């Protein structure tokens, strides 16, 4: 199955695509109305506009470095996942999406990087969480105490993200898609973003892994990463390829590699190029059909 990721609603109806994802809220903070004819897609904690207008919501590391697009490694600004009123706003956006279409895709979910967040809001929430855990352990609930605050810190971050996704799950009547950062190495998503894959798999119907390149001249790395996710995930996953100004032959080869490992392949942000590739696939399939004697 092939799909498209787009900001242009009319492209969702193009017959070459079996599924379409429509950006309702992107990492810039831009909002648009949900659509009925596609899976509405919401960037959760990537939000440059909010980070710029409300700096108190920006995650910080232990040294006070803010997760903004002006800093190294950040392509956009982030909002702290512990910011309660911001999360309430996200829930309202997601509920509006489900009024148009039962399915929803969550994008950019998690903490911005390892080491985030140490804002006052997170420090207080972490202390409360540790105290609650200590009470539960002393009452003999069967949970194992952690050896250090360092280990507890990672557990707490994961609990913040998992609880948010569980809350979203309760409001999404259809399929819930979830974008993963393309790093299948064991423990990396947990340490980087606070993503407990096993816990999230209880709520997510399908993960989507963007494997973006501006050329796809070589694809050994694409195969390696896709294979890694095939090993990591029990939940179905799809691969999303970048289609903007990509040579059609290269895009076709990348598609062939991706579909060996992924459930489906989606194309991002240039539907015309993706359509051309799919028409080529269809034509080659038809050319290869052989009919026996009547």
C-alpha positions in Angstrom: 0.0 0.0 0.0 1.2 3.5 -0.9 0.4 6.8 0.7 1.2 10.5 0.7 2.0 13.1 3.3 0.9 16.5 2.2 -0.2 20.0 3.1 -2.5 20.1 0.1 -5.9 18.6 0.7 -6.8 18.0 -2.9 -3.8 15.6 -3.3 -5.5 13.2 -0.8 -8.0 12.2 -3.4 -5.4 11.3 -6.1 -6.2 7.7 -7.1 -2.5 6.6 -7.0 -2.5 6.9 -3.2 -4.2 4.3 -0.9 -3.9 6.6 2.1 -3.2 10.2 2.8 -1.9 12.1 5.8 -2.7 15.8 6.1 -0.7 18.2 8.3 -3.1 20.0 10.5 -0.4 21.3 12.8 3.2 21.2 11.8 6.5 21.9 13.7 6.4 25.6 12.8 3.2 25.9 14.8 1.1 26.5 11.7 -2.5 25.3 12.1 -5.2 24.5 9.5 -8.6 22.8 9.6 -8.8 19.0 9.7 -10.1 17.2 6.6 -12.5 14.3 6.2 -10.7 12.6 3.3 -7.3 11.9 5.1 -5.6 11.0 8.3 -5.1 14.3 10.1 -1.5 14.7 11.4 -0.6 16.7 14.5 3.0 17.8 15.5 2.8 17.6 19.3 5.8 19.0 21.1 7.6 20.5 18.0 6.2 24.0 17.9 8.5 26.8 16.9 5.8 29.5 17.1 4.8 28.6 20.7 8.4 28.3 21.7 9.1 31.9 20.5 5.9 33.5 21.9 6.0 31.6 25.3 9.6 30.9 26.2 8.6 29.6 29.6 7.3 26.5 27.9 10.6 25.7 26.2 12.5 22.6 27.5 15.9 23.2 29.1 18.7 20.8 30.0 20.6 20.8 33.3 22.7 23.7 32.2 19.8 25.8 31.1 20.2 25.4 27.4 16.9 25.8 25.6 15.6 23.5 22.9 15.1 26.1 20.2 15.9 26.1 16.5 18.7 28.5 17.2 20.7 25.8 19.0 22.8 23.1 17.5 20.9 19.8 16.6 17.4 21.4 16.7 15.7 22.2 13.4 12.6 23.7 15.2 11.6 24.9 18.6 10.1 22.5 21.2 7.5 22.7 24.0 8.0 20.9 27.3 5.9 17.7 27.5 5.1 18.5 31.1 3.3 21.7 30.2 -0.3 20.8 31.2 -2.2 23.6 29.6 -0.3 23.1 26.3 -1.1 19.4 26.4 -4.8 20.3 27.0 -4.6 22.4 23.8 -3.2 19.5 21.9 -6.0 17.3 23.1 -8.5 19.8 21.8 -6.8 19.8 18.4 -6.8 16.0 18.2 -10.5 15.9 19.2 -11.2 18.4 16.4 -9.4 16.0 14.0 -11.5 13.0 15.1 -14.6 15.0 14.3 -13.5 15.0 10.7 -11.8 11.6 10.4 -11.6 8.7 12.9 -7.9 8.2 12.3 -5.1 10.4 13.7 -1.3 10.5 13.3 0.8 11.9 16.1 4.1 13.5 15.0 7.0 14.8 17.0 6.0 13.2 20.3 8.6 13.1 23.1 11.3 15.1 24.8 13.6 16.9 22.4 16.8 15.1 23.2 18.6 13.2 26.0 19.1 15.6 28.9 15.8 17.4 28.6 13.9 18.6 30.4 15.1 20.1 33.7 12.7 23.1 33.9 11.1 23.9 37.2 7.9 22.2 36.0 9.7 19.0 35.2 11.8 19.0 38.4 8.7 19.3 40.6 6.8 16.6 38.6 9.8 14.3 38.9 10.0 14.7 42.6 6.3 14.0 43.0 6.6 10.9 40.9 9.6 9.6 42.9 7.7 10.2 46.1 4.6 8.4 44.8 6.8 5.5 43.6 8.5 5.2 46.9 5.1 5.0 48.6 3.9 2.3 46.3 7.0 0.3 46.8 6.9 0.5 50.5 3.3 -0.7 50.4 4.4 -3.8 48.6 2.8 -3.3 45.2 5.4 -5.5 43.5 7.3 -2.8 41.7 11.1 -2.9 41.9 12.9 0.2 43.3 15.4 1.9 41.0 19.0 2.1 42.0 19.5 5.8 41.2 17.8 9.1 40.4 19.4 8.7 37.0 17.4 5.6 36.2 14.3 7.0 37.8 14.6 10.1 35.6 14.4 8.1 32.4 11.4 6.1 33.8 9.7 9.3 34.7 10.2 10.8 31.3 8.8 7.7 29.6 5.8 7.8 31.9 5.0 11.4 30.9 4.9 10.5 27.2 3.1 7.2 27.6 0.4 8.8 29.7 -0.1 11.5 27.1 -0.5 8.9 24.3 -2.9 6.9 26.5 -5.0 10.0 26.9 -5.0 10.5 23.1 -5.9 6.9 22.5 -9.1 7.3 24.6 -10.2 10.1 22.1 -9.3 8.5 18.8 -12.0 6.0 17.6 -10.0 4.9 14.6 -6.4 4.0 14.0 -3.7 5.9 15.9 -0.4 6.4 13.9 2.8 7.5 15.7 5.9 8.9 14.1 9.3 7.5 15.4 12.7 9.2 15.1 14.7 6.9 12.8 17.0 5.3 15.4 16.2 1.6 16.1 19.3 1.0 18.1 18.2 -0.6 21.5 17.5 2.0 24.1 18.1 5.0 22.0 14.5 6.2 21.6 14.0 5.7 25.3 17.0 7.7 26.2 16.6 10.3 23.5 12.9 11.1 23.6 11.4 9.2 26.5 9.7 6.6 24.2 9.0 3.3 25.9 8.2 1.3 22.7 6.6 -1.6 24.6 4.3 0.6 26.6 3.4 2.8 23.6 2.6 -0.3 21.5 -0.4 -0.9 23.7 -2.0 2.3 22.3 -0.5 2.7 18.8 -1.9 0.8 15.8 0.9 1.7 13.4 4.3 3.4 13.7 5.7 5.5 10.9 9.4 5.9 10.4 10.6 8.8 8.1 13.8 7.8 6.3 14.5 11.0 4.5 17.2 11.7 2.0 17.5 14.4 -0.7 18.9 11.9 -3.2 18.6 8.2 -2.4 21.7 7.6 -4.5 22.6 4.8 -2.2 20.1 2.8 -0.1 22.2 0.4 2.1 21.6 2.7 5.1 17.8 2.7 4.4 17.9 -1.1 4.4 19.9 -1.1 7.6 17.5 1.2 9.5 14.3 -0.4 8.2 15.7 -3.8 9.1 16.5 -2.6 12.6 12.9 -1.4 13.1 11.6 -4.7 11.8 13.5 -6.3 14.6 12.6 -3.7 17.2 8.8 -3.5 16.6 6.1 -6.0 17.1 3.5 -3.4 16.1 3.2 -2.8 12.3 5.3 0.0 10.9 5.5 1.9 7.7 8.4 3.8 6.1 8.0 7.4 4.9 10.3 8.5 2.0 11.1 12.1 1.0 9.8 12.8 -2.5 10.8 16.4 -3.1 12.9 16.8 -6.2 14.1 13.2 -6.0 15.2 11.5 -9.2 12.3 9.0 -10.1 14.7 6.1 -10.6 16.3 6.7 -7.2 12.9 7.1 -5.5 11.7 3.8 -7.1 14.8 2.0 -5.8 14.3 3.4 -2.3 10.6 2.3 -2.5 11.7 -1.2 -3.4 14.0 -1.4 -0.5 11.5 0.1 2.0 8.7 -2.2 1.1 10.8 -5.3 1.8 10.6 -4.4 5.5 7.7 -2.1 6.1 4.0 -2.7 5.9 3.4 0.3 3.7 5.4 3.1 2.0 4.4 6.8 2.2 5.8 9.7 0.3 6.4 13.1 1.8 5.7 16.6 0.5 5.8 16.3 -3.3 2.7 14.3 -4.4 3.4 14.9 -8.1 6.8 13.2 -7.9 5.4 10.4 -5.8 2.5 9.9 -8.3 5.0 9.7 -11.2 6.9 7.0 -9.3 3.8 5.0 -8.6 2.6 5.2 -12.2 6.0 3.8 -13.2 5.5 0.9 -10.7 2.0 0.3 -12.1 3.3 0.4 -15.7 6.1 -2.0 -15.0 3.7 -4.4 -13.2 1.4 -4.3 -16.2 4.3 -4.9 -18.7 5.3 -7.9 -16.7 1.9 -9.7 -16.8 1.8 -12.8 -18.9 -1.3 -14.5 -20.1 -1.5 -18.2 -21.0 -3.2 -19.7 -24.0 -7.0 -19.6 -23.9 
